Amino acid sequence: MQLTLPVGTEPEADPAGGEPRVPFLVALGERVRTLRSRRGMTRKAVALAADVSERHLANLEYGAGNASILVLLQVARALQCSLAELLGDVSTSSPEWLLIRELLQGRDEGELRRARLKLTELFGSTGVDATGRQSRIALIGLRGAGKSTLGRRLAEALGYPFIELSREIEQFAGCSISEIHNLYGATAYRRYERRALEEAIQIYPEVVIATPGGLVSDSTNFNLLLQHCTTVWLKADPVDHMRRVAAQGDLRPMAASAEAMEDLKRILAGRSAFYSKADLTVDTSAQPLEDTFVRLRDGVYALLHRES
């Protein structure tokens, strides 16, 4: 059986004529050596502190040891660094990154948000017109939250065009969302999502956008959205999400409703922290549709007035 490894992890020939080495493991070994040198520790001292054999550590540093996560955690503790730093997370790739991490570590959500907004103000984004944020209204939330129904009504009330980003993604790809995932995978889907969002931002200074529920899962695309749009989280109870999806004609979740409901709750729990970054939250389960629309419209009017 042939083993297929992810890109960047294919074995490469060992110049000494030994077993092929995997680039990721070679880079990991180099980071271990660098961190050990930076700490002024001998290999023996690190091995002792990590409770691993010196030979095991030598293999790891050489890129020949495929250590377990627990061993890597022990080595990281011995080197007084995070596991992320040992594995080569980008935010540990230079002294400046490490100093920035140190400044932000331990800050609460409010402080981190202020820092993010300051960085956005300082650097902005490249290749996209940054004007008109307050007049681009992006609705976020899970499927079944009411983004399409309420979005169309909000656009009409504001006199703005309304677009569903999912339809724009399909136009870019020339196929349906499900076909994008099946044929090209999640990475390609996120690229199409970003292209569709960038184009919407460039074309429409005033617009209401219904976004895909999973957009917040991609930090690059979500940052772009937060930077260039006023965001509104349409929040709903999981039961309402499920009921509305079924009302749209998709009965697949009902085939295994108990399991589907648990999955939905987990997804909502995992994304809520990101959805809550929105400028405005409207609970679409708390009152009838008409009352929900009035709350949404009045809330958006208040945001537009505040930022104008």
BAFI-3210 file (N, C-alpha, C; in Angstrom, 3 decimals, decimal comma, padded with zeros to 6 digits):
// residues 308
n [1|2|3|4|5|6|7|8|9|10|11|12|13|14|15|16|17|18|19|20|21|22|23|24|25|26|27|28|29|30|31|32|33|34|35|36|37|38|39|40|41|42|43|44|45|46|47|48|49|50|51|52|53|54|55|56|57|58|59|60|61|62|63|64|65|66|67|68|69|70|71|72|73|74|75|76|77|78|79|80|81|82|83|84|85|86|87|88|89|90|91|92|93|94|95|96|97|98|99|100|101|102|103|104|105|106|107|108|109|110|111|112|113|114|115|116|117|118|119|120|121|122|123|124|125|126|127|128|129|130|131|132|133|134|135|136|137|138|139|140|141|142|143|144|145|146|147|148|149|150|151|152|153|154|155|156|157|158|159|160|161|162|163|164|165|166|167|168|169|170|171|172|173|174|175|176|177|178|179|180|181|182|183|184|185|186|187|188|189|190|191|192|193|194|195|196|197|198|199|200|201|202|203|204|205|206|207|208|209|210|211|212|213|214|215|216|217|218|219|220|221|222|223|224|225|226|227|228|229|230|231|232|233|234|235|236|237|238|239|240|241|242|243|244|245|246|247|248|249|250|251|252|253|254|255|256|257|258|259|260|261|262|263|264|265|266|267|268|269|270|271|272|273|274|275|276|277|278|279|280|281|282|283|284|285|286|287|288|289|290|291|292|293|294|295|296|297|298|299|300|301|302|303|304|305|306|307|308]
n.u [000,851|000,568|001,656|000,179|001,174|000,490|000,912|004,204|005,104|006,254|008,570|012,092|015,213|017,869|020,922|023,061|022,608|020,852|017,605|014,813|013,942|011,352|010,310|008,845|009,454|012,187|012,350|011,101|012,979|015,103|014,026|013,854|016,576|017,367|015,830|016,835|019,483|019,033|018,105|020,358|020,903|022,123|021,889|021,625|020,670|018,168|016,930|016,853|015,207|012,889|012,255|012,917|014,818|018,245|019,060|016,623|015,892|017,990|017,434|015,036|015,921|017,454|015,603|014,654|013,072|009,827|008,052|005,652|002,697|002,593|005,276|006,401|005,139|006,318|008,967|008,641|007,904|010,242|011,919|010,824|008,798|005,904|003,794|002,941|004,971|007,075|006,171|006,157|004,344|003,107|003,003|005,090|007,372|009,342|011,346|009,852|007,190|006,938|007,219|004,962|002,976|003,448|002,664|-000,067|-000,962|-003,029|-004,812|-008,187|-011,274|-012,370|-010,163|-008,522|-010,079|-010,007|-007,313|-007,159|-008,758|-007,241|-004,948|-006,083|-006,826|-004,314|-002,943|-004,813|-006,235|-005,007|-005,494|-008,243|-010,958|-011,334|-013,333|-016,585|-017,562|-019,671|-021,960|-022,194|-023,889|-023,584|-025,003|-024,671|-024,522|-025,925|-027,300|-030,746|-031,225|-032,501|-031,370|-031,683|-034,456|-034,903|-032,841|-033,479|-035,735|-034,617|-032,787|-034,558|-035,847|-033,735|-033,057|-031,016|-029,029|-029,439|-027,579|-026,851|-024,213|-023,521|-024,670|-023,139|-020,660|-021,122|-021,476|-018,906|-017,519|-018,872|-020,446|-022,434|-022,491|-022,203|-021,030|-018,613|-017,323|-017,266|-015,829|-013,530|-012,790|-012,500|-010,605|-010,445|-013,052|-013,020|-011,333|-012,886|-014,938|-013,656|-012,946|-015,487|-016,460|-014,594|-015,127|-017,784|-017,420|-015,865|-017,558|-019,991|-020,798|-022,879|-024,866|-026,690|-025,668|-026,122|-024,453|-022,591|-023,028|-020,687|-018,625|-017,335|-015,567|-013,219|-010,460|-009,195|-011,111|-013,167|-012,008|-011,733|-014,412|-015,268|-013,732|-014,635|-017,370|-020,427|-021,489|-024,054|-025,309|-027,586|-029,266|-030,410|-032,459|-031,393|-033,455|-035,202|-033,516|-033,284|-035,959|-036,577|-034,815|-035,872|-038,346|-037,582|-037,421|-035,416|-035,052|-033,159|-031,735|-033,704|-033,747|-032,090|-032,738|-032,123|-029,332|-028,561|-029,440|-027,757|-025,317|-025,787|-026,016|-023,416|-021,968|-023,023|-022,251|-019,496|-019,109|-020,248|-018,687|-017,340|-019,378|-020,349|-018,736|-019,918|-021,303|-023,870|-026,422|-029,214|-031,867|-033,589|-035,387|-036,808|-039,153|-042,069|-041,816|-042,281|-041,833|-039,198|-037,989|-038,419|-036,831|-034,331|-034,146|-034,337|-032,124|-030,020|-030,399|-029,708|-026,986|-026,010|-026,568|-024,994|-022,417|-022,260]
n.v [-001,194|002,184|005,074|008,185|011,383|014,614|017,743|018,980|017,226|015,049|012,362|012,990|012,315|011,122|012,719|011,331|008,797|007,247|006,343|007,906|011,290|013,188|016,405|018,050|016,894|017,251|020,060|020,438|019,239|021,021|023,299|022,446|022,186|024,860|026,195|024,942|025,809|028,533|028,619|027,881|025,241|021,938|018,938|016,738|017,873|018,816|016,421|015,151|016,909|016,661|014,081|012,049|009,774|010,502|009,685|009,443|012,134|013,091|011,821|013,103|015,752|015,409|014,895|012,426|011,197|010,339|011,655|011,246|013,178|013,627|013,310|015,443|017,515|017,251|017,856|020,484|021,720|021,320|022,960|025,331|026,556|027,077|024,477|025,176|026,909|025,133|023,499|025,238|027,344|030,239|032,564|032,368|032,655|034,600|036,974|039,386|038,553|036,869|038,707|040,268|038,348|037,928|040,377|040,272|038,020|036,648|038,731|040,006|039,369|041,823|043,576|042,333|042,644|045,427|045,705|044,309|045,948|048,274|047,370|046,758|049,302|050,408|048,840|047,919|046,305|044,696|045,341|045,706|047,941|050,051|051,736|052,854|051,056|051,155|051,168|048,773|046,015|043,080|039,993|037,511|034,115|030,862|028,567|028,917|030,932|033,126|034,830|035,229|035,804|037,995|039,600|040,384|041,982|043,948|045,114|046,200|048,095|049,812|050,620|049,384|047,158|043,562|040,682|037,198|035,584|032,945|032,288|033,903|032,726|030,266|031,133|032,051|029,622|028,035|025,909|024,062|024,672|022,273|020,684|022,010|021,432|018,625|018,118|019,743|020,363|021,704|023,762|024,943|025,860|027,895|029,707|030,500|031,648|033,831|035,304|035,941|037,510|039,616|040,747|041,585|043,559|045,374|046,132|047,016|049,800|050,213|047,814|044,827|041,848|038,412|036,024|032,897|030,365|029,223|031,004|032,399|030,581|030,683|032,508|034,463|035,238|036,028|038,142|039,929|040,437|041,626|043,895|045,384|045,522|046,304|044,218|041,851|039,612|037,182|035,510|032,363|029,888|026,470|024,599|026,135|026,735|024,164|023,587|025,594|025,039|022,617|023,558|024,898|022,924|021,078|018,051|016,363|016,586|015,619|012,923|011,710|012,912|013,334|012,969|014,849|017,191|017,329|017,644|020,115|021,744|021,553|022,742|025,330|026,091|026,063|028,114|030,383|032,180|033,500|034,539|036,352|038,544|040,369|043,593|044,004|042,126|040,148|038,419|035,994|034,185|035,107|036,542|037,195|037,137|039,702|041,482|040,845|041,741|044,508|045,069|044,422|046,237|048,735|048,539|048,455|050,926|052,561|051,948|052,888|055,594|056,214|055,850|057,548]
n.w [000,000|-000,888|000,744|001,031|001,596|003,131|001,318|001,361|003,204|002,082|001,942|001,718|000,110|002,134|002,412|003,459|002,777|004,204|005,582|003,904|004,760|006,311|005,387|007,222|009,711|009,721|009,802|012,252|013,952|013,592|014,772|017,417|018,045|017,698|019,653|021,911|021,848|022,122|024,711|025,993|026,728|027,162|025,153|026,767|029,137|028,358|027,625|030,096|031,562|030,090|030,441|028,615|026,572|025,785|023,294|021,960|021,853|020,287|017,850|017,295|016,941|014,695|012,822|012,377|014,148|014,821|016,920|019,603|020,443|023,195|023,951|022,542|023,874|026,396|025,725|024,867|027,271|028,702|027,273|027,861|026,321|024,211|022,857|020,346|019,493|019,308|017,248|015,163|014,679|012,985|014,479|016,158|014,813|014,699|016,601|016,909|016,491|018,715|020,802|020,400|020,852|023,571|024,633|024,151|025,415|027,889|027,902|028,047|026,172|025,347|025,402|023,520|021,257|020,935|020,379|017,956|016,323|016,327|015,012|012,564|011,783|011,550|009,617|007,733|004,839|001,892|-001,587|-001,631|-001,680|001,026|001,850|003,005|004,954|006,857|005,335|004,130|004,834|006,481|007,022|009,390|010,621|011,426|008,985|008,404|010,139|009,204|007,377|004,586|004,245|006,048|005,199|002,555|003,045|004,668|002,894|001,051|002,666|003,192|000,694|-000,643|-002,707|-002,624|-001,906|-002,048|-000,778|-001,188|-003,652|-005,308|-004,996|-006,227|-008,846|-009,462|-009,339|-011,118|-010,516|-008,092|-004,490|-003,032|-004,989|-005,357|-002,926|-003,087|-005,451|-005,419|-002,814|000,599|000,848|-001,694|-001,835|000,125|-001,135|-003,346|-001,895|-000,712|-003,013|-004,006|-001,913|-001,875|-004,384|-004,045|-002,112|-003,527|-005,619|-004,497|-002,723|-001,054|000,376|001,216|002,533|002,584|004,267|003,977|006,487|007,506|007,068|009,096|010,059|008,719|009,234|007,668|005,718|007,425|008,821|006,698|006,161|008,609|008,545|006,389|006,409|008,120|010,588|011,344|013,591|013,154|015,334|016,530|018,147|018,414|017,802|016,275|014,119|012,961|012,350|010,492|008,400|007,533|006,692|004,455|002,683|002,862|004,008|004,952|007,477|009,150|008,938|010,736|013,286|016,060|016,242|014,331|015,547|017,777|016,463|015,277|017,543|018,517|016,437|016,504|019,083|018,737|016,922|017,975|019,493|017,502|015,885|017,718|017,491|015,930|015,011|015,788|017,371|016,737|017,988|016,458|017,311|019,398|019,054|016,915|013,256|012,058|014,179|014,675|012,325|012,579|014,807|013,750|011,565|012,928|014,592|012,739|011,481|013,642|013,909|011,450|011,700|013,890|012,904|010,806]
ca.u [000,000|001,361|001,235|000,127|001,351|000,111|001,931|005,229|005,528|006,766|009,944|013,158|016,367|018,885|022,210|024,003|022,277|019,966|016,186|014,321|013,454|010,182|010,667|008,245|010,217|013,500|012,145|010,826|014,260|015,876|013,460|014,254|017,982|017,431|015,295|017,779|020,626|018,577|017,991|021,673|020,794|022,701|020,909|021,436|019,843|016,792|016,415|016,576|014,047|011,717|012,064|013,064|016,212|019,050|019,039|015,321|015,965|018,909|016,679|014,074|016,652|017,967|014,470|014,399|012,192|008,425|007,662|004,235|002,313|002,964|006,723|006,635|004,708|007,360|010,131|008,288|007,987|011,658|012,507|010,096|008,096|004,608|003,801|002,809|006,296|007,873|005,672|006,424|003,237|003,627|003,121|006,307|008,427|010,371|011,295|008,759|005,959|006,921|006,987|003,547|002,217|003,614|001,834|-001,488|-001,291|-003,711|-005,787|-009,558|-011,816|-012,528|-008,843|-008,057|-010,849|-009,456|-006,015|-007,413|-009,256|-006,111|-004,104|-006,817|-006,711|-002,923|-002,481|-005,860|-006,031|-004,489|-006,227|-009,681|-011,365|-011,708|-014,326|-017,995|-017,862|-020,945|-023,081|-022,262|-024,455|-023,403|-025,734|-023,967|-025,282|-026,138|-028,416|-032,015|-031,327|-033,357|-030,535|-032,255|-035,772|-034,753|-031,907|-034,205|-036,589|-033,747|-032,267|-035,652|-036,065|-032,595|-032,839|-029,739|-029,121|-029,285|-026,927|-026,528|-022,829|-023,447|-024,967|-021,988|-019,616|-021,477|-021,210|-017,458|-017,052|-019,585|-021,130|-023,078|-021,633|-021,893|-020,091|-017,293|-016,733|-017,034|-014,851|-012,296|-012,429|-012,805|-009,647|-010,889|-014,282|-012,665|-010,788|-014,037|-015,658|-012,915|-013,083|-016,850|-016,573|-013,803|-015,835|-018,952|-016,928|-015,389|-018,642|-021,125|-020,542|-024,057|-025,387|-026,973|-025,099|-026,373|-023,212|-022,669|-022,876|-019,339|-017,608|-016,576|-014,582|-011,975|-010,070|-008,877|-012,356|-013,941|-011,348|-012,102|-015,803|-015,336|-013,035|-015,284|-018,830|-021,106|-021,959|-025,206|-025,518|-028,960|-029,127|-031,645|-032,414|-031,139|-034,714|-035,694|-032,642|-033,652|-037,315|-036,562|-034,143|-036,864|-039,379|-037,024|-037,499|-034,298|-035,472|-032,067|-031,444|-034,755|-033,547|-031,479|-032,950|-031,428|-027,908|-028,422|-029,610|-026,525|-024,304|-026,125|-025,669|-021,953|-021,521|-023,414|-021,388|-018,149|-019,041|-020,881|-017,679|-017,004|-020,576|-020,553|-017,911|-020,735|-021,639|-025,241|-027,000|-030,678|-032,372|-034,750|-036,290|-037,410|-040,415|-042,533|-040,995|-042,429|-041,144|-037,764|-037,552|-038,393|-035,625|-033,175|-034,127|-034,037|-030,745|-029,129|-030,520|-028,930|-025,570|-025,703|-026,597|-023,854|-021,153|-022,290]
ca.v [000,000|003,406|006,104|009,528|012,361|015,962|018,538|019,474|016,189|013,904|012,048|013,363|011,437|011,506|012,810|010,359|007,489|006,510|006,379|009,237|012,083|014,015|017,813|018,587|016,403|017,912|021,428|020,313|018,999|022,268|024,199|021,940|022,574|026,318|026,555|024,453|026,731|029,820|028,478|027,546|023,927|020,809|017,915|015,895|018,601|018,833|015,053|014,891|017,707|016,179|012,673|011,189|009,374|011,430|009,178|009,820|013,560|013,251|011,448|014,172|016,905|015,058|014,776|011,009|010,679|010,741|011,614|011,396|014,499|013,730|013,536|016,820|018,386|017,181|018,586|021,909|022,179|021,356|024,116|026,511|027,191|026,463|023,440|025,881|027,399|023,971|022,988|026,204|028,260|031,472|033,612|032,134|032,510|035,634|037,661|040,361|037,797|036,395|039,854|040,633|037,318|038,162|041,533|039,946|036,865|036,941|039,817|039,527|039,513|043,240|044,141|041,759|043,274|046,770|045,540|043,934|047,120|049,184|046,796|046,942|050,725|050,684|048,139|047,713|045,121|045,052|044,908|045,887|049,282|049,994|052,752|052,485|049,904|051,245|050,999|047,375|045,274|041,637|039,170|036,263|033,179|029,552|028,388|028,873|032,069|034,145|035,795|035,539|036,437|039,311|040,386|041,010|043,046|045,030|045,786|047,006|049,238|050,725|050,990|048,797|045,838|042,402|039,538|036,014|035,279|031,561|032,297|034,506|031,696|029,290|031,738|032,019|028,251|027,394|024,711|024,269|024,620|020,872|020,191|022,590|020,639|017,243|018,041|020,503|020,381|022,875|024,845|025,629|026,586|029,131|030,643|031,064|032,489|035,086|036,053|036,476|038,575|040,755|041,398|042,276|044,764|046,305|046,594|047,618|050,642|050,028|046,486|043,874|040,566|037,216|035,257|031,481|030,185|028,824|031,999|032,795|029,545|031,033|033,779|035,443|035,751|036,707|039,432|040,775|040,836|042,556|045,126|046,143|045,482|046,298|042,839|041,581|038,185|036,725|034,403|031,594|028,663|025,315|024,004|026,983|026,492|022,885|023,692|026,459|024,308|021,660|024,329|025,275|021,757|020,164|017,139|015,452|016,523|014,928|011,474|011,300|014,206|013,468|013,158|016,119|018,267|017,412|018,235|021,529|022,416|021,639|023,748|026,641|026,385|026,327|029,352|031,518|033,161|034,285|035,308|037,428|039,699|041,251|044,911|043,955|040,790|040,129|037,070|035,785|033,229|035,728|037,202|036,903|037,639|041,145|042,158|040,629|042,651|045,871|045,162|044,433|047,511|049,842|048,377|048,849|052,384|053,167|051,806|053,789|056,961|056,376|055,860|058,521]
ca.w [000,000|-000,979|001,688|000,470|002,657|002,753|000,643|002,272|004,143|001,351|002,329|000,795|000,281|003,112|001,716|004,012|002,241|005,099|005,260|003,521|005,880|006,019|005,612|008,444|010,858|009,664|010,295|013,683|014,609|013,579|015,781|018,736|018,243|017,841|020,967|022,924|021,835|022,650|026,166|026,539|027,366|026,444|024,795|027,942|030,098|027,844|027,720|031,506|031,963|029,360|030,805|027,440|026,424|024,983|021,919|021,397|021,562|019,157|016,650|017,045|016,412|013,373|011,907|012,128|015,193|014,714|018,330|019,920|020,939|024,607|024,016|022,098|024,964|027,426|025,217|024,888|028,663|029,072|026,593|028,348|025,214|023,937|021,829|019,063|019,107|018,925|015,975|014,105|014,412|012,393|015,492|016,945|013,808|014,808|017,898|016,957|016,710|020,097|021,679|020,245|021,585|025,004|024,973|024,054|026,240|029,143|027,744|027,891|024,820|025,031|025,113|022,254|020,180|020,730|019,722|016,559|015,603|016,147|013,964|011,313|011,469|011,194|008,423|006,747|004,005|000,581|-002,766|-001,505|-001,287|002,439|002,172|003,040|005,810|007,555|004,412|003,698|005,960|006,293|007,981|009,672|011,443|010,829|008,065|009,115|011,061|008,599|006,652|003,273|004,417|006,664|004,396|001,439|003,576|005,127|001,702|000,497|003,558|003,077|-000,696|-001,034|-003,345|-001,742|-002,548|-001,248|-001,133|-001,675|-005,094|-005,973|-004,984|-007,260|-010,152|-009,660|-009,534|-012,214|-010,023|-006,798|-003,302|-002,719|-006,005|-005,057|-001,843|-003,526|-006,537|-005,206|-001,404|001,422|000,593|-002,910|-001,503|000,835|-002,130|-004,061|-000,939|-000,583|-004,272|-004,077|-000,921|-002,358|-005,489|-003,489|-001,439|-004,547|-006,487|-003,793|-001,553|-000,201|000,055|002,289|002,117|003,386|004,158|004,369|007,927|007,894|006,713|010,289|010,369|008,035|009,849|006,628|005,148|008,466|009,032|005,562|006,367|009,735|008,202|005,327|006,518|009,407|010,688|012,201|013,867|013,319|016,279|016,691|018,933|017,541|017,335|015,189|012,972|012,355|011,803|009,313|007,322|007,033|005,997|003,154|001,817|003,098|005,068|005,293|008,913|009,881|008,838|012,013|013,922|017,343|015,960|013,627|016,518|018,566|015,582|015,136|018,798|018,600|015,467|017,022|020,233|018,247|016,132|018,660|019,898|016,313|015,539|018,699|017,130|015,095|015,560|016,295|017,464|016,769|018,251|015,592|017,956|020,579|018,738|015,554|012,156|011,858|015,283|014,465|011,271|013,118|015,642|012,851|010,836|013,840|015,046|011,644|011,365|014,732|013,568|010,339|012,220|014,791|012,172|009,706]
c.u [000,882|000,794|001,291|000,169|000,894|001,262|002,921|005,698|006,056|008,208|010,934|014,379|017,333|020,230|023,234|023,691|021,381|018,529|015,772|013,753|012,302|010,516|010,088|009,042|011,611|013,395|011,865|012,122|015,118|015,354|013,837|015,695|018,112|016,957|016,238|018,990|020,249|018,485|019,338|021,688|021,479|021,590|020,603|020,507|018,381|016,164|016,031|015,316|012,764|011,378|011,998|014,533|016,952|019,074|017,731|015,332|016,886|018,209|015,673|014,763|017,168|016,839|014,124|013,420|010,787|007,798|006,158|003,969|002,737|004,459|007,049|006,229|005,745|008,599|009,864|008,391|009,436|012,353|011,817|009,462|006,746|004,765|003,698|004,159|007,171|007,471|005,822|005,246|003,790|003,835|004,297|007,542|009,515|010,289|010,141|007,413|005,852|006,654|005,532|002,664|002,268|002,746|000,353|-001,914|-001,932|-004,714|-007,190|-010,064|-011,959|-011,211|-008,302|-008,797|-010,306|-008,111|-006,201|-007,871|-008,139|-005,183|-004,769|-006,703|-005,311|-002,541|-003,539|-005,661|-005,622|-005,422|-007,723|-009,968|-011,913|-012,793|-015,712|-018,353|-019,271|-022,134|-023,111|-022,710|-024,340|-024,118|-025,000|-024,826|-025,463|-027,287|-029,708|-032,189|-032,244|-032,596|-031,141|-033,570|-035,638|-033,829|-032,589|-035,064|-035,755|-033,203|-033,332|-035,890|-034,956|-032,424|-031,507|-029,988|-028,923|-028,603|-026,756|-025,144|-022,685|-023,707|-023,792|-020,832|-019,875|-021,232|-019,723|-016,991|-017,696|-020,251|-021,689|-022,068|-021,232|-020,907|-018,694|-016,592|-016,372|-015,902|-013,501|-011,868|-012,672|-011,869|-010,045|-012,155|-013,958|-012,061|-011,914|-014,813|-014,974|-013,054|-014,458|-017,025|-015,801|-014,529|-017,050|-018,536|-016,506|-016,537|-019,673|-020,682|-021,692|-024,703|-025,761|-026,536|-025,522|-025,170|-023,436|-022,381|-021,465|-018,265|-016,741|-015,498|-013,238|-011,554|-009,759|-010,148|-013,175|-013,326|-011,714|-013,520|-015,915|-014,748|-013,837|-016,802|-019,268|-021,781|-023,100|-025,340|-027,002|-028,902|-030,459|-031,397|-032,167|-032,407|-035,280|-034,832|-033,089|-035,018|-037,327|-035,873|-035,107|-037,944|-038,905|-037,002|-036,369|-034,646|-034,363|-031,758|-032,477|-034,567|-032,914|-031,521|-032,183|-029,944|-027,672|-028,541|-028,358|-025,398|-024,525|-025,741|-024,160|-021,410|-021,818|-022,531|-019,980|-018,011|-019,555|-019,880|-017,274|-018,196|-020,741|-019,662|-018,696|-021,029|-023,013|-025,690|-028,514|-031,122|-033,651|-035,723|-037,130|-038,783|-040,836|-041,672|-041,074|-041,706|-039,627|-037,229|-037,451|-037,147|-034,367|-033,055|-033,725|-032,599|-029,744|-029,196|-029,667|-027,432|-025,169|-025,650|-025,377|-022,561|-021,128|-021,707]
c.v [001,238|004,457|007,455|010,529|013,724|016,689|019,076|018,441|014,962|013,627|012,513|012,510|012,003|011,550|011,810|008,941|006,660|006,561|007,795|009,970|012,974|015,472|018,401|018,168|017,018|019,327|021,430|020,110|020,246|023,255|023,752|022,350|024,074|026,760|026,112|025,378|028,072|029,778|028,166|026,205|022,866|019,820|017,028|016,563|018,620|017,452|014,720|015,631|017,203|014,730|011,777|010,812|010,379|010,988|009,548|011,290|013,828|012,903|012,530|015,376|016,646|014,974|013,347|010,426|011,221|010,641|011,768|012,817|014,671|013,979|014,966|017,815|018,408|017,967|020,093|022,469|022,285|022,573|025,425|027,296|026,502|025,368|024,077|026,379|026,249|023,466|023,986|027,066|029,607|032,560|033,387|032,158|033,571|036,277|038,654|039,679|037,373|037,534|040,321|039,641|037,564|039,333|041,179|038,820|037,292|038,074|039,242|039,846|040,977|043,891|043,617|042,379|044,672|046,699|045,200|045,135|048,130|048,683|046,944|048,381|051,059|050,099|048,001|046,406|045,574|044,571|045,106|047,308|049,248|050,992|052,139|051,322|049,975|050,995|049,632|046,565|043,786|040,888|037,847|035,395|031,866|029,570|028,247|030,012|033,156|035,159|036,193|036,307|037,852|040,208|041,091|042,177|044,235|045,819|046,690|048,254|050,276|051,272|050,489|047,546|044,735|041,289|038,411|035,551|033,852|031,490|032,888|033,506|030,673|029,847|031,744|030,615|027,569|026,095|025,005|024,188|023,181|020,291|020,761|021,747|019,236|017,138|018,647|020,607|021,717|024,048|025,644|026,432|027,910|030,159|031,300|032,021|033,848|035,930|036,692|037,637|039,813|041,495|042,169|043,587|045,816|046,926|047,425|048,478|050,571|048,705|045,756|042,506|039,475|036,298|033,783|031,324|029,885|029,838|032,368|031,780|029,810|032,423|034,853|036,074|036,511|038,066|040,417|041,304|041,879|043,916|046,007|046,166|045,695|044,937|042,703|040,072|037,939|035,416|033,683|030,379|027,481|024,664|024,807|026,832|025,238|022,970|024,511|025,794|023,306|022,371|024,785|024,102|020,772|019,282|016,190|015,427|015,731|013,413|010,914|012,516|014,379|013,745|014,497|017,297|018,436|018,030|019,735|022,315|022,583|022,704|025,147|027,046|026,755|027,650|030,580|032,594|034,049|035,135|036,518|038,642|040,712|042,568|044,917|042,501|040,909|038,685|036,866|034,757|033,879|036,331|036,850|037,595|039,152|041,930|042,012|041,587|044,084|046,070|045,244|045,779|048,664|049,762|048,808|050,354|053,080|053,087|052,770|055,235|057,228|056,561|056,886|059,854]
c.w [000,000|-000,041|001,008|001,602|002,192|002,084|001,668|003,270|003,421|001,761|001,270|001,106|001,312|002,397|002,233|003,544|003,125|004,626|004,840|004,734|005,420|006,332|006,892|009,671|010,899|010,229|011,794|014,457|014,671|014,614|017,186|019,030|018,487|019,218|022,083|023,012|022,452|024,173|026,816|027,238|026,513|026,104|025,999|028,952|029,658|027,976|029,158|031,953|031,308|029,687|029,562|027,328|025,539|023,521|021,224|020,993|020,372|017,846|016,274|016,416|014,996|012,338|011,583|013,133|015,065|016,101|018,500|020,420|022,396|024,771|023,596|023,180|026,082|026,995|025,251|026,305|029,116|028,471|026,967|027,198|025,038|022,892|020,444|018,570|018,631|017,543|014,833|013,727|013,954|013,437|016,437|016,048|013,875|016,183|018,001|017,187|018,177|021,075|021,601|020,992|023,087|025,468|025,037|024,984|027,554|029,063|027,595|026,483|024,409|024,657|023,783|021,073|019,885|020,015|018,247|015,741|015,355|015,039|012,598|010,838|010,962|009,845|007,336|006,021|002,628|-000,510|-002,703|-001,047|000,130|002,815|002,306|003,925|006,373|006,639|003,746|004,907|005,671|007,407|008,148|010,585|010,706|009,831|008,867|010,101|010,520|007,770|005,311|003,412|004,955|005,846|003,240|001,929|004,045|003,940|001,085|001,343|003,425|001,664|-001,223|-001,873|-002,308|-002,513|-001,539|-001,686|-001,662|-003,178|-005,878|-006,048|-006,087|-008,660|-010,466|-010,040|-010,733|-011,810|-008,638|-005,655|-002,990|-003,723|-005,794|-003,999|-002,320|-004,542|-006,168|-003,740|-000,723|001,145|-000,637|-002,634|-000,822|-000,120|-002,917|-003,157|-000,810|-001,848|-004,377|-003,106|-001,365|-003,466|-004,989|-002,829|-002,460|-005,340|-005,737|-002,614|-000,548|-000,586|001,337|001,777|003,100|003,198|004,492|005,862|008,376|007,584|007,910|010,644|009,710|008,499|008,813|006,076|006,184|008,793|007,932|005,736|007,480|009,376|007,252|005,401|007,962|009,528|011,693|012,355|014,057|014,088|016,415|017,566|017,995|016,993|016,173|013,937|012,226|011,678|010,517|008,131|006,696|006,234|004,621|002,187|001,980|004,288|005,501|006,784|009,699|009,880|010,102|012,923|015,229|017,128|015,277|014,583|017,372|017,747|015,452|016,387|018,931|017,650|015,988|018,197|019,775|017,525|016,873|019,056|018,725|015,880|016,463|018,448|016,299|015,805|016,221|016,324|017,567|016,932|017,449|016,161|019,047|020,323|017,311|014,497|012,012|012,943|015,149|013,413|011,785|013,984|014,784|012,150|011,744|014,347|013,989|011,425|012,420|014,448|012,458|010,814|013,095|014,026|011,049|010,139]
res [m|q|l|t|l|p|v|g|t|e|p|e|a|d|p|a|g|g|e|p|r|v|p|f|l|v|a|l|g|e|r|v|r|t|l|r|s|r|r|g|m|t|r|k|a|v|a|l|a|a|d|v|s|e|r|h|l|a|n|l|e|y|g|a|g|n|a|s|i|l|v|l|l|q|v|a|r|a|l|q|c|s|l|a|e|l|l|g|d|v|s|t|s|s|p|e|w|l|l|i|r|e|l|l|q|g|r|d|e|g|e|l|r|r|a|r|l|k|l|t|e|l|f|g|s|t|g|v|d|a|t|g|r|q|s|r|i|a|l|i|g|l|r|g|a|g|k|s|t|l|g|r|r|l|a|e|a|l|g|y|p|f|i|e|l|s|r|e|i|e|q|f|a|g|c|s|i|s|e|i|h|n|l|y|g|a|t|a|y|r|r|y|e|r|r|a|l|e|e|a|i|q|i|y|p|e|v|v|i|a|t|p|g|g|l|v|s|d|s|t|n|f|n|l|l|l|q|h|c|t|t|v|w|l|k|a|d|p|v|d|h|m|r|r|v|a|a|q|g|d|l|r|p|m|a|a|s|a|e|a|m|e|d|l|k|r|i|l|a|g|r|s|a|f|y|s|k|a|d|l|t|v|d|t|s|a|q|p|l|e|d|t|f|v|r|l|r|d|g|v|y|a|l|l|h|r|e|s]
***
